[in-house]
């Protein structure tokens, strides 16, 4: 079983196998990190996400923000 990494206590959800659920969770955490710690911290969190997962997170953020 893979253990998940975290950023200042915020999970990166590495242990979630469902890609859509993983991206949604990460997107919600991006929003929470931004609210709690600011945009610089959100960027640091986002940069810990593997490159192949970052686009999925962006897509989820667009949905959360009502941009699509």
mmCIF file as Biopython writes it, N, C-alpha, C and O atoms, coordinates in Angstrom:
data_model
#
loop_
_atom_site.group_PDB
_atom_site.id
_atom_site.type_symbol
_atom_site.label_atom_id
_atom_site.label_alt_id
_atom_site.label_comp_id
_atom_site.label_asym_id
_atom_site.label_entity_id
_atom_site.label_seq_id
_atom_site.pdbx_PDB_ins_code
_atom_site.Cartn_x
_atom_site.Cartn_y
_atom_site.Cartn_z
_atom_site.occupancy
_atom_site.B_iso_or_equiv
_atom_site.auth_seq_id
_atom_site.auth_asym_id
_atom_site.pdbx_PDB_model_num
ATOM 1   N N  . UNK A ? 1  ? 0.844   -1.185 0.000   1.0 0.0 1  A 1 
ATOM 2   C CA . UNK A ? 1  ? 0.000   0.000  0.000   1.0 0.0 1  A 1 
ATOM 3   C C  . UNK A ? 1  ? 0.886   1.244  0.000   1.0 0.0 1  A 1 
ATOM 4   O O  . UNK A ? 1  ? 1.800   1.371  0.815   1.0 0.0 1  A 1 
ATOM 5   N N  . UNK A ? 2  ? 0.607   2.138  -0.906  1.0 0.0 2  A 1 
ATOM 6   C CA . UNK A ? 2  ? 1.385   3.370  -1.034  1.0 0.0 2  A 1 
ATOM 7   C C  . UNK A ? 2  ? 0.909   4.383  0.003   1.0 0.0 2  A 1 
ATOM 8   O O  . UNK A ? 2  ? -0.292  4.550  0.215   1.0 0.0 2  A 1 
ATOM 9   N N  . UNK A ? 3  ? 1.855   5.052  0.644   1.0 0.0 3  A 1 
ATOM 10  C CA . UNK A ? 3  ? 1.476   6.115  1.563   1.0 0.0 3  A 1 
ATOM 11  C C  . UNK A ? 3  ? 1.453   7.433  0.804   1.0 0.0 3  A 1 
ATOM 12  O O  . UNK A ? 3  ? 2.193   7.625  -0.160  1.0 0.0 3  A 1 
ATOM 13  N N  . UNK A ? 4  ? 0.610   8.319  1.245   1.0 0.0 4  A 1 
ATOM 14  C CA . UNK A ? 4  ? 0.437   9.582  0.546   1.0 0.0 4  A 1 
ATOM 15  C C  . UNK A ? 4  ? 1.353   10.664 1.122   1.0 0.0 4  A 1 
ATOM 16  O O  . UNK A ? 4  ? 1.603   10.713 2.326   1.0 0.0 4  A 1 
ATOM 17  N N  . UNK A ? 5  ? 1.835   11.510 0.251   1.0 0.0 5  A 1 
ATOM 18  C CA . UNK A ? 5  ? 2.648   12.646 0.687   1.0 0.0 5  A 1 
ATOM 19  C C  . UNK A ? 5  ? 1.707   13.762 1.111   1.0 0.0 5  A 1 
ATOM 20  O O  . UNK A ? 5  ? 0.507   13.713 0.845   1.0 0.0 5  A 1 
ATOM 21  N N  . UNK A ? 6  ? 2.268   14.777 1.778   1.0 0.0 6  A 1 
ATOM 22  C CA . UNK A ? 6  ? 1.451   15.915 2.134   1.0 0.0 6  A 1 
ATOM 23  C C  . UNK A ? 6  ? 2.265   17.196 2.070   1.0 0.0 6  A 1 
ATOM 24  O O  . UNK A ? 6  ? 3.496   17.173 2.029   1.0 0.0 6  A 1 
ATOM 25  N N  . UNK A ? 7  ? 1.553   18.309 2.061   1.0 0.0 7  A 1 
ATOM 26  C CA . UNK A ? 7  ? 2.141   19.639 2.069   1.0 0.0 7  A 1 
ATOM 27  C C  . UNK A ? 7  ? 1.525   20.369 3.252   1.0 0.0 7  A 1 
ATOM 28  O O  . UNK A ? 7  ? 0.338   20.697 3.232   1.0 0.0 7  A 1 
ATOM 29  N N  . UNK A ? 8  ? 2.313   20.622 4.266   1.0 0.0 8  A 1 
ATOM 30  C CA . UNK A ? 8  ? 1.841   21.321 5.471   1.0 0.0 8  A 1 
ATOM 31  C C  . UNK A ? 8  ? 0.565   20.699 6.025   1.0 0.0 8  A 1 
ATOM 32  O O  . UNK A ? 8  ? -0.329  21.409 6.487   1.0 0.0 8  A 1 
ATOM 33  N N  . UNK A ? 9  ? 0.484   19.384 5.976   1.0 0.0 9  A 1 
ATOM 34  C CA . UNK A ? 9  ? -0.680  18.673 6.492   1.0 0.0 9  A 1 
ATOM 35  C C  . UNK A ? 9  ? -1.780  18.440 5.476   1.0 0.0 9  A 1 
ATOM 36  O O  . UNK A ? 9  ? -2.739  17.725 5.767   1.0 0.0 9  A 1 
ATOM 37  N N  . UNK A ? 10 ? -1.669  19.024 4.291   1.0 0.0 10 A 1 
ATOM 38  C CA . UNK A ? 10 ? -2.648  18.826 3.223   1.0 0.0 10 A 1 
ATOM 39  C C  . UNK A ? 10 ? -2.204  17.651 2.350   1.0 0.0 10 A 1 
ATOM 40  O O  . UNK A ? 10 ? -1.092  17.645 1.823   1.0 0.0 10 A 1 
ATOM 41  N N  . UNK A ? 11 ? -3.073  16.671 2.206   1.0 0.0 11 A 1 
ATOM 42  C CA . UNK A ? 11 ? -2.750  15.466 1.451   1.0 0.0 11 A 1 
ATOM 43  C C  . UNK A ? 11 ? -2.573  15.755 -0.034  1.0 0.0 11 A 1 
ATOM 44  O O  . UNK A ? 11 ? -3.201  16.656 -0.589  1.0 0.0 11 A 1 
ATOM 45  N N  . UNK A ? 12 ? -1.706  14.971 -0.663  1.0 0.0 12 A 1 
ATOM 46  C CA . UNK A ? 12 ? -1.558  14.997 -2.118  1.0 0.0 12 A 1 
ATOM 47  C C  . UNK A ? 12 ? -2.321  13.832 -2.767  1.0 0.0 12 A 1 
ATOM 48  O O  . UNK A ? 12 ? -2.326  13.701 -3.991  1.0 0.0 12 A 1 
ATOM 49  N N  . UNK A ? 13 ? -2.957  13.000 -1.961  1.0 0.0 13 A 1 
ATOM 50  C CA . UNK A ? 13 ? -3.839  11.931 -2.435  1.0 0.0 13 A 1 
ATOM 51  C C  . UNK A ? 13 ? -3.147  10.964 -3.391  1.0 0.0 13 A 1 
ATOM 52  O O  . UNK A ? 13 ? -3.765  10.471 -4.334  1.0 0.0 13 A 1 
ATOM 53  N N  . UNK A ? 14 ? -1.874  10.693 -3.150  1.0 0.0 14 A 1 
ATOM 54  C CA . UNK A ? 14 ? -1.134  9.752  -3.990  1.0 0.0 14 A 1 
ATOM 55  C C  . UNK A ? 14 ? -1.706  8.341  -3.912  1.0 0.0 14 A 1 
ATOM 56  O O  . UNK A ? 14 ? -1.536  7.551  -4.840  1.0 0.0 14 A 1 
ATOM 57  N N  . UNK A ? 15 ? -2.383  8.021  -2.813  1.0 0.0 15 A 1 
ATOM 58  C CA . UNK A ? 15 ? -2.901  6.673  -2.613  1.0 0.0 15 A 1 
ATOM 59  C C  . UNK A ? 15 ? -4.259  6.442  -3.279  1.0 0.0 15 A 1 
ATOM 60  O O  . UNK A ? 15 ? -4.760  5.318  -3.272  1.0 0.0 15 A 1 
ATOM 61  N N  . UNK A ? 16 ? -4.857  7.477  -3.847  1.0 0.0 16 A 1 
ATOM 62  C CA . UNK A ? 16 ? -6.142  7.347  -4.527  1.0 0.0 16 A 1 
ATOM 63  C C  . UNK A ? 16 ? -5.895  6.834  -5.951  1.0 0.0 16 A 1 
ATOM 64  O O  . UNK A ? 16 ? -5.148  7.447  -6.713  1.0 0.0 16 A 1 
ATOM 65  N N  . UNK A ? 17 ? -6.518  5.718  -6.302  1.0 0.0 17 A 1 
ATOM 66  C CA . UNK A ? 17 ? -6.300  5.112  -7.616  1.0 0.0 17 A 1 
ATOM 67  C C  . UNK A ? 17 ? -7.217  5.675  -8.698  1.0 0.0 17 A 1 
ATOM 68  O O  . UNK A ? 17 ? -6.864  5.655  -9.877  1.0 0.0 17 A 1 
ATOM 69  N N  . UNK A ? 18 ? -8.379  6.171  -8.316  1.0 0.0 18 A 1 
ATOM 70  C CA . UNK A ? 18 ? -9.327  6.751  -9.275  1.0 0.0 18 A 1 
ATOM 71  C C  . UNK A ? 18 ? -8.818  8.141  -9.659  1.0 0.0 18 A 1 
ATOM 72  O O  . UNK A ? 18 ? -8.816  9.055  -8.834  1.0 0.0 18 A 1 
ATOM 73  N N  . UNK A ? 19 ? -8.391  8.297  -10.907 1.0 0.0 19 A 1 
ATOM 74  C CA . UNK A ? 19 ? -7.783  9.544  -11.370 1.0 0.0 19 A 1 
ATOM 75  C C  . UNK A ? 19 ? -8.686  10.759 -11.239 1.0 0.0 19 A 1 
ATOM 76  O O  . UNK A ? 19 ? -8.229  11.838 -10.864 1.0 0.0 19 A 1 
ATOM 77  N N  . UNK A ? 20 ? -9.980  10.586 -11.550 1.0 0.0 20 A 1 
ATOM 78  C CA . UNK A ? 20 ? -10.917 11.704 -11.456 1.0 0.0 20 A 1 
ATOM 79  C C  . UNK A ? 20 ? -11.117 12.136 -10.014 1.0 0.0 20 A 1 
ATOM 80  O O  . UNK A ? 20 ? -11.151 13.331 -9.719  1.0 0.0 20 A 1 
ATOM 81  N N  . UNK A ? 21 ? -11.249 11.173 -9.118  1.0 0.0 21 A 1 
ATOM 82  C CA . UNK A ? 21 ? -11.409 11.481 -7.700  1.0 0.0 21 A 1 
ATOM 83  C C  . UNK A ? 21 ? -10.145 12.127 -7.139  1.0 0.0 21 A 1 
ATOM 84  O O  . UNK A ? 21 ? -10.218 13.078 -6.361  1.0 0.0 21 A 1 
ATOM 85  N N  . UNK A ? 22 ? -9.003  11.613 -7.533  1.0 0.0 22 A 1 
ATOM 86  C CA . UNK A ? 22 ? -7.730  12.180 -7.098  1.0 0.0 22 A 1 
ATOM 87  C C  . UNK A ? 22 ? -7.605  13.639 -7.545  1.0 0.0 22 A 1 
ATOM 88  O O  . UNK A ? 22 ? -7.212  14.499 -6.756  1.0 0.0 22 A 1 
ATOM 89  N N  . UNK A ? 23 ? -7.938  13.917 -8.801  1.0 0.0 23 A 1 
ATOM 90  C CA . UNK A ? 23 ? -7.861  15.286 -9.322  1.0 0.0 23 A 1 
ATOM 91  C C  . UNK A ? 23 ? -8.841  16.197 -8.589  1.0 0.0 23 A 1 
ATOM 92  O O  . UNK A ? 23 ? -8.495  17.328 -8.248  1.0 0.0 23 A 1 
ATOM 93  N N  . UNK A ? 24 ? -10.048 15.723 -8.345  1.0 0.0 24 A 1 
ATOM 94  C CA . UNK A ? 24 ? -11.055 16.526 -7.631  1.0 0.0 24 A 1 
ATOM 95  C C  . UNK A ? 24 ? -10.576 16.851 -6.225  1.0 0.0 24 A 1 
ATOM 96  O O  . UNK A ? 24 ? -10.676 17.997 -5.786  1.0 0.0 24 A 1 
ATOM 97  N N  . UNK A ? 25 ? -10.060 15.860 -5.515  1.0 0.0 25 A 1 
ATOM 98  C CA . UNK A ? 25 ? -9.553  16.084 -4.161  1.0 0.0 25 A 1 
ATOM 99  C C  . UNK A ? 25 ? -8.426  17.102 -4.163  1.0 0.0 25 A 1 
ATOM 100 O O  . UNK A ? 25 ? -8.395  18.003 -3.325  1.0 0.0 25 A 1 
ATOM 101 N N  . UNK A ? 26 ? -7.509  16.962 -5.096  1.0 0.0 26 A 1 
ATOM 102 C CA . UNK A ? 26 ? -6.382  17.892 -5.184  1.0 0.0 26 A 1 
ATOM 103 C C  . UNK A ? 26 ? -6.852  19.304 -5.508  1.0 0.0 26 A 1 
ATOM 104 O O  . UNK A ? 26 ? -6.310  20.273 -4.977  1.0 0.0 26 A 1 
ATOM 105 N N  . UNK A ? 27 ? -7.849  19.430 -6.370  1.0 0.0 27 A 1 
ATOM 106 C CA . UNK A ? 27 ? -8.381  20.742 -6.716  1.0 0.0 27 A 1 
ATOM 107 C C  . UNK A ? 27 ? -9.021  21.412 -5.500  1.0 0.0 27 A 1 
ATOM 108 O O  . UNK A ? 27 ? -8.819  22.603 -5.264  1.0 0.0 27 A 1 
ATOM 109 N N  . UNK A ? 28 ? -9.781  20.655 -4.743  1.0 0.0 28 A 1 
ATOM 110 C CA . UNK A ? 28 ? -10.405 21.197 -3.534  1.0 0.0 28 A 1 
ATOM 111 C C  . UNK A ? 28 ? -9.327  21.632 -2.542  1.0 0.0 28 A 1 
ATOM 112 O O  . UNK A ? 28 ? -9.446  22.684 -1.913  1.0 0.0 28 A 1 
ATOM 113 N N  . UNK A ? 29 ? -8.290  20.834 -2.407  1.0 0.0 29 A 1 
ATOM 114 C CA . UNK A ? 29 ? -7.202  21.206 -1.508  1.0 0.0 29 A 1 
ATOM 115 C C  . UNK A ? 29 ? -6.498  22.462 -2.005  1.0 0.0 29 A 1 
ATOM 116 O O  . UNK A ? 29 ? -6.118  23.311 -1.198  1.0 0.0 29 A 1 
ATOM 117 N N  . UNK A ? 30 ? -6.316  22.598 -3.307  1.0 0.0 30 A 1 
ATOM 118 C CA . UNK A ? 30 ? -5.719  23.831 -3.852  1.0 0.0 30 A 1 
ATOM 119 C C  . UNK A ? 30 ? -6.517  25.045 -3.406  1.0 0.0 30 A 1 
ATOM 120 O O  . UNK A ? 30 ? -5.945  26.051 -2.986  1.0 0.0 30 A 1 
ATOM 121 N N  . UNK A ? 31 ? -7.826  24.952 -3.496  1.0 0.0 31 A 1 
ATOM 122 C CA . UNK A ? 31 ? -8.682  26.056 -3.045  1.0 0.0 31 A 1 
ATOM 123 C C  . UNK A ? 31 ? -8.517  26.303 -1.556  1.0 0.0 31 A 1 
ATOM 124 O O  . UNK A ? 31 ? -8.415  27.451 -1.124  1.0 0.0 31 A 1 
ATOM 125 N N  . UNK A ? 32 ? -8.490  25.240 -0.771  1.0 0.0 32 A 1 
ATOM 126 C CA . UNK A ? 32 ? -8.340  25.391 0.677   1.0 0.0 32 A 1 
ATOM 127 C C  . UNK A ? 32 ? -6.988  25.987 1.042   1.0 0.0 32 A 1 
ATOM 128 O O  . UNK A ? 32 ? -6.906  26.864 1.902   1.0 0.0 32 A 1 
ATOM 129 N N  . UNK A ? 33 ? -5.933  25.517 0.394   1.0 0.0 33 A 1 
ATOM 130 C CA . UNK A ? 33 ? -4.590  26.061 0.659   1.0 0.0 33 A 1 
ATOM 131 C C  . UNK A ? 33 ? -4.557  27.542 0.311   1.0 0.0 33 A 1 
ATOM 132 O O  . UNK A ? 33 ? -3.978  28.340 1.049   1.0 0.0 33 A 1 
ATOM 133 N N  . UNK A ? 34 ? -5.169  27.914 -0.800  1.0 0.0 34 A 1 
ATOM 134 C CA . UNK A ? 34 ? -5.193  29.322 -1.188  1.0 0.0 34 A 1 
ATOM 135 C C  . UNK A ? 34 ? -5.902  30.160 -0.132  1.0 0.0 34 A 1 
ATOM 136 O O  . UNK A ? 34 ? -5.419  31.231 0.238   1.0 0.0 34 A 1 
ATOM 137 N N  . UNK A ? 35 ? -7.038  29.682 0.353   1.0 0.0 35 A 1 
ATOM 138 C CA . UNK A ? 35 ? -7.787  30.416 1.367   1.0 0.0 35 A 1 
ATOM 139 C C  . UNK A ? 35 ? -7.029  30.489 2.689   1.0 0.0 35 A 1 
ATOM 140 O O  . UNK A ? 35 ? -7.039  31.524 3.355   1.0 0.0 35 A 1 
ATOM 141 N N  . UNK A ? 36 ? -6.373  29.396 3.069   1.0 0.0 36 A 1 
ATOM 142 C CA . UNK A ? 36 ? -5.707  29.322 4.365   1.0 0.0 36 A 1 
ATOM 143 C C  . UNK A ? 36 ? -4.315  29.940 4.378   1.0 0.0 36 A 1 
ATOM 144 O O  . UNK A ? 36 ? -3.902  30.533 5.374   1.0 0.0 36 A 1 
ATOM 145 N N  . UNK A ? 37 ? -3.587  29.800 3.257   1.0 0.0 37 A 1 
ATOM 146 C CA . UNK A ? 37 ? -2.169  30.162 3.274   1.0 0.0 37 A 1 
ATOM 147 C C  . UNK A ? 37 ? -1.755  31.098 2.145   1.0 0.0 37 A 1 
ATOM 148 O O  . UNK A ? 37 ? -0.642  31.622 2.164   1.0 0.0 37 A 1 
ATOM 149 N N  . UNK A ? 38 ? -2.622  31.318 1.165   1.0 0.0 38 A 1 
ATOM 150 C CA . UNK A ? 38 ? -2.309  32.221 0.069   1.0 0.0 38 A 1 
ATOM 151 C C  . UNK A ? 38 ? -1.906  31.502 -1.210  1.0 0.0 38 A 1 
ATOM 152 O O  . UNK A ? 38 ? -1.705  30.288 -1.241  1.0 0.0 38 A 1 
ATOM 153 N N  . UNK A ? 39 ? -1.795  32.309 -2.269  1.0 0.0 39 A 1 
ATOM 154 C CA . UNK A ? 39 ? -1.546  31.750 -3.604  1.0 0.0 39 A 1 
ATOM 155 C C  . UNK A ? 39 ? -0.142  31.179 -3.763  1.0 0.0 39 A 1 
ATOM 156 O O  . UNK A ? 39 ? 0.050   30.240 -4.536  1.0 0.0 39 A 1 
ATOM 157 N N  . UNK A ? 40 ? 0.836   31.718 -3.056  1.0 0.0 40 A 1 
ATOM 158 C CA . UNK A ? 40 ? 2.196   31.186 -3.152  1.0 0.0 40 A 1 
ATOM 159 C C  . UNK A ? 40 ? 2.228   29.750 -2.615  1.0 0.0 40 A 1 
ATOM 160 O O  . UNK A ? 40 ? 2.858   28.872 -3.206  1.0 0.0 40 A 1 
ATOM 161 N N  . UNK A ? 41 ? 1.551   29.524 -1.503  1.0 0.0 41 A 1 
ATOM 162 C CA . UNK A ? 41 ? 1.484   28.172 -0.938  1.0 0.0 41 A 1 
ATOM 163 C C  . UNK A ? 41 ? 0.730   27.231 -1.866  1.0 0.0 41 A 1 
ATOM 164 O O  . UNK A ? 41 ? 1.090   26.061 -1.998  1.0 0.0 41 A 1 
ATOM 165 N N  . UNK A ? 42 ? -0.319  27.743 -2.512  1.0 0.0 42 A 1 
ATOM 166 C CA . UNK A ? 42 ? -1.063  26.910 -3.471  1.0 0.0 42 A 1 
ATOM 167 C C  . UNK A ? 42 ? -0.149  26.482 -4.605  1.0 0.0 42 A 1 
ATOM 168 O O  . UNK A ? 42 ? -0.181  25.328 -5.031  1.0 0.0 42 A 1 
ATOM 169 N N  . UNK A ? 43 ? 0.662   27.401 -5.091  1.0 0.0 43 A 1 
ATOM 170 C CA . UNK A ? 43 ? 1.594   27.060 -6.170  1.0 0.0 43 A 1 
ATOM 171 C C  . UNK A ? 43 ? 2.586   25.994 -5.702  1.0 0.0 43 A 1 
ATOM 172 O O  . UNK A ? 43 ? 2.919   25.083 -6.460  1.0 0.0 43 A 1 
ATOM 173 N N  . UNK A ? 44 ? 3.054   26.102 -4.469  1.0 0.0 44 A 1 
ATOM 174 C CA . UNK A ? 44 ? 3.974   25.095 -3.927  1.0 0.0 44 A 1 
ATOM 175 C C  . UNK A ? 44 ? 3.289   23.738 -3.854  1.0 0.0 44 A 1 
ATOM 176 O O  . UNK A ? 44 ? 3.887   22.724 -4.213  1.0 0.0 44 A 1 
ATOM 177 N N  . UNK A ? 45 ? 2.037   23.706 -3.391  1.0 0.0 45 A 1 
ATOM 178 C CA . UNK A ? 45 ? 1.268   22.463 -3.343  1.0 0.0 45 A 1 
ATOM 179 C C  . UNK A ? 45 ? 1.114   21.892 -4.753  1.0 0.0 45 A 1 
ATOM 180 O O  . UNK A ? 45 ? 1.379   20.714 -4.992  1.0 0.0 45 A 1 
ATOM 181 N N  . UNK A ? 46 ? 0.683   22.744 -5.678  1.0 0.0 46 A 1 
ATOM 182 C CA . UNK A ? 46 ? 0.443   22.323 -7.059  1.0 0.0 46 A 1 
ATOM 183 C C  . UNK A ? 46 ? 1.705   21.751 -7.691  1.0 0.0 46 A 1 
ATOM 184 O O  . UNK A ? 46 ? 1.631   20.769 -8.429  1.0 0.0 46 A 1 
ATOM 185 N N  . UNK A ? 47 ? 2.861   22.348 -7.414  1.0 0.0 47 A 1 
ATOM 186 C CA . UNK A ? 47 ? 4.115   21.881 -7.995  1.0 0.0 47 A 1 
ATOM 187 C C  . UNK A ? 47 ? 4.543   20.512 -7.471  1.0 0.0 47 A 1 
ATOM 188 O O  . UNK A ? 47 ? 5.393   19.860 -8.078  1.0 0.0 47 A 1 
ATOM 189 N N  . UNK A ? 48 ? 3.972   20.069 -6.361  1.0 0.0 48 A 1 
ATOM 190 C CA . UNK A ? 48 ? 4.264   18.729 -5.842  1.0 0.0 48 A 1 
ATOM 191 C C  . UNK A ? 48 ? 3.468   17.648 -6.567  1.0 0.0 48 A 1 
ATOM 192 O O  . UNK A ? 48 ? 3.789   16.464 -6.466  1.0 0.0 48 A 1 
ATOM 193 N N  . UNK A ? 49 ? 2.439   18.052 -7.293  1.0 0.0 49 A 1 
ATOM 194 C CA . UNK A ? 49 ? 1.620   17.105 -8.050  1.0 0.0 49 A 1 
ATOM 195 C C  . UNK A ? 49 ? 2.394   16.716 -9.308  1.0 0.0 49 A 1 
ATOM 196 O O  . UNK A ? 49 ? 2.929   17.588 -9.994  1.0 0.0 49 A 1 
ATOM 197 N N  . UNK A ? 50 ? 2.462   15.424 -9.619  1.0 0.0 50 A 1 
ATOM 198 C CA . UNK A ? 50 ? 3.163   15.007 -10.840 1.0 0.0 50 A 1 
ATOM 199 C C  . UNK A ? 50 ? 2.587   15.720 -12.062 1.0 0.0 50 A 1 
ATOM 200 O O  . UNK A ? 50 ? 1.387   15.983 -12.138 1.0 0.0 50 A 1 
ATOM 201 N N  . UNK A ? 51 ? 3.455   16.021 -13.000 1.0 0.0 51 A 1 
ATOM 202 C CA . UNK A ? 51 ? 3.070   16.793 -14.191 1.0 0.0 51 A 1 
ATOM 203 C C  . UNK A ? 51 ? 1.870   16.198 -14.912 1.0 0.0 51 A 1 
ATOM 204 O O  . UNK A ? 51 ? 1.019   16.936 -15.407 1.0 0.0 51 A 1 
ATOM 205 N N  . UNK A ? 52 ? 1.792   14.870 -14.977 1.0 0.0 52 A 1 
ATOM 206 C CA . UNK A ? 52 ? 0.677   14.242 -15.687 1.0 0.0 52 A 1 
ATOM 207 C C  . UNK A ? 52 ? -0.650  14.410 -14.953 1.0 0.0 52 A 1 
ATOM 208 O O  . UNK A ? 52 ? -1.705  14.197 -15.550 1.0 0.0 52 A 1 
ATOM 209 N N  . UNK A ? 53 ? -0.626  14.783 -13.688 1.0 0.0 53 A 1 
ATOM 210 C CA . UNK A ? 53 ? -1.854  15.011 -12.938 1.0 0.0 53 A 1 
ATOM 211 C C  . UNK A ? 53 ? -2.256  16.471 -12.841 1.0 0.0 53 A 1 
ATOM 212 O O  . UNK A ? 53 ? -3.385  16.780 -12.459 1.0 0.0 53 A 1 
ATOM 213 N N  . UNK A ? 54 ? -1.349  17.369 -13.181 1.0 0.0 54 A 1 
ATOM 214 C CA . UNK A ? 54 ? -1.632  18.791 -13.029 1.0 0.0 54 A 1 
ATOM 215 C C  . UNK A ? 54 ? -2.751  19.267 -13.955 1.0 0.0 54 A 1 
ATOM 216 O O  . UNK A ? 54 ? -3.587  20.068 -13.536 1.0 0.0 54 A 1 
ATOM 217 N N  . UNK A ? 55 ? -2.787  18.806 -15.173 1.0 0.0 55 A 1 
ATOM 218 C CA . UNK A ? 55 ? -3.836  19.227 -16.108 1.0 0.0 55 A 1 
ATOM 219 C C  . UNK A ? 55 ? -5.215  18.772 -15.624 1.0 0.0 55 A 1 
ATOM 220 O O  . UNK A ? 55 ? -6.200  19.493 -15.780 1.0 0.0 55 A 1 
ATOM 221 N N  . UNK A ? 56 ? -5.281  17.589 -15.044 1.0 0.0 56 A 1 
ATOM 222 C CA . UNK A ? 56 ? -6.551  17.100 -14.510 1.0 0.0 56 A 1 
ATOM 223 C C  . UNK A ? 56 ? -7.015  17.982 -13.356 1.0 0.0 56 A 1 
ATOM 224 O O  . UNK A ? 56 ? -8.210  18.241 -13.215 1.0 0.0 56 A 1 
ATOM 225 N N  . UNK A ? 57 ? -6.086  18.439 -12.540 1.0 0.0 57 A 1 
ATOM 226 C CA . UNK A ? 57 ? -6.427  19.341 -11.431 1.0 0.0 57 A 1 
ATOM 227 C C  . UNK A ? 57 ? -6.931  20.673 -11.977 1.0 0.0 57 A 1 
ATOM 228 O O  . UNK A ? 57 ? -7.912  21.217 -11.471 1.0 0.0 57 A 1 
ATOM 229 N N  . UNK A ? 58 ? -6.277  21.197 -12.996 1.0 0.0 58 A 1 
ATOM 230 C CA . UNK A ? 58 ? -6.717  22.456 -13.609 1.0 0.0 58 A 1 
ATOM 231 C C  . UNK A ? 58 ? -8.145  22.312 -14.144 1.0 0.0 58 A 1 
ATOM 232 O O  . UNK A ? 58 ? -8.972  23.206 -13.964 1.0 0.0 58 A 1 
ATOM 233 N N  . UNK A ? 59 ? -8.424  21.205 -14.791 1.0 0.0 59 A 1 
ATOM 234 C CA . UNK A ? 59 ? -9.778  20.957 -15.291 1.0 0.0 59 A 1 
ATOM 235 C C  . UNK A ? 59 ? -10.808 20.938 -14.161 1.0 0.0 59 A 1 
ATOM 236 O O  . UNK A ? 59 ? -11.901 21.487 -14.299 1.0 0.0 59 A 1 
ATOM 237 N N  . UNK A ? 60 ? -10.458 20.314 -13.065 1.0 0.0 60 A 1 
ATOM 238 C CA . UNK A ? 60 ? -11.368 20.268 -11.923 1.0 0.0 60 A 1 
ATOM 239 C C  . UNK A ? 60 ? -11.549 21.650 -11.306 1.0 0.0 60 A 1 
ATOM 240 O O  . UNK A ? 60 ? -12.656 22.009 -10.906 1.0 0.0 60 A 1 
ATOM 241 N N  . UNK A ? 61 ? -10.476 22.423 -11.226 1.0 0.0 61 A 1 
ATOM 242 C CA . UNK A ? 61 ? -10.582 23.784 -10.691 1.0 0.0 61 A 1 
ATOM 243 C C  . UNK A ? 61 ? -11.513 24.632 -11.553 1.0 0.0 61 A 1 
ATOM 244 O O  . UNK A ? 61 ? -12.283 25.440 -11.034 1.0 0.0 61 A 1 
ATOM 245 N N  . UNK A ? 62 ? -11.441 24.446 -12.867 1.0 0.0 62 A 1 
ATOM 246 C CA . UNK A ? 62 ? -12.346 25.169 -13.749 1.0 0.0 62 A 1 
ATOM 247 C C  . UNK A ? 62 ? -13.793 24.817 -13.468 1.0 0.0 62 A 1 
ATOM 248 O O  . UNK A ? 62 ? -14.662 25.689 -13.488 1.0 0.0 62 A 1 
ATOM 249 N N  . UNK A ? 63 ? -14.059 23.551 -13.209 1.0 0.0 63 A 1 
ATOM 250 C CA . UNK A ? 63 ? -15.415 23.132 -12.887 1.0 0.0 63 A 1 
ATOM 251 C C  . UNK A ? 63 ? -15.868 23.713 -11.544 1.0 0.0 63 A 1 
ATOM 252 O O  . UNK A ? 63 ? -16.990 24.201 -11.417 1.0 0.0 63 A 1 
ATOM 253 N N  . UNK A ? 64 ? -14.987 23.654 -10.551 1.0 0.0 64 A 1 
ATOM 254 C CA . UNK A ? 64 ? -15.305 24.167 -9.223  1.0 0.0 64 A 1 
ATOM 255 C C  . UNK A ? 64 ? -15.603 25.664 -9.279  1.0 0.0 64 A 1 
ATOM 256 O O  . UNK A ? 64 ? -16.519 26.147 -8.613  1.0 0.0 64 A 1 
ATOM 257 N N  . UNK A ? 65 ? -14.838 26.382 -10.064 1.0 0.0 65 A 1 
ATOM 258 C CA . UNK A ? 65 ? -14.995 27.840 -10.175 1.0 0.0 65 A 1 
ATOM 259 C C  . UNK A ? 65 ? -16.088 28.239 -11.150 1.0 0.0 65 A 1 
ATOM 260 O O  . UNK A ? 65 ? -16.358 29.429 -11.309 1.0 0.0 65 A 1 
ATOM 261 N N  . UNK A ? 66 ? -16.720 27.281 -11.804 1.0 0.0 66 A 1 
ATOM 262 C CA . UNK A ? 66 ? -17.809 27.559 -12.731 1.0 0.0 66 A 1 
ATOM 263 C C  . UNK A ? 66 ? -17.347 28.125 -14.053 1.0 0.0 66 A 1 
ATOM 264 O O  . UNK A ? 66 ? -18.080 28.861 -14.713 1.0 0.0 66 A 1 
ATOM 265 N N  . UNK A ? 67 ? -16.119 27.778 -14.445 1.0 0.0 67 A 1 
ATOM 266 C CA . UNK A ? 67 ? -15.562 28.315 -15.689 1.0 0.0 67 A 1 
ATOM 267 C C  . UNK A ? 67 ? -15.872 27.421 -16.889 1.0 0.0 67 A 1 
ATOM 268 O O  . UNK A ? 67 ? -15.632 27.816 -18.030 1.0 0.0 67 A 1 
ATOM 269 N N  . UNK A ? 68 ? -16.402 26.226 -16.646 1.0 0.0 68 A 1 
ATOM 270 C CA . UNK A ? 68 ? -16.782 25.345 -17.749 1.0 0.0 68 A 1 
ATOM 271 C C  . UNK A ? 68 ? -18.186 24.825 -17.515 1.0 0.0 68 A 1 
ATOM 272 O O  . UNK A ? 68 ? -18.705 24.062 -18.330 1.0 0.0 68 A 1 
#
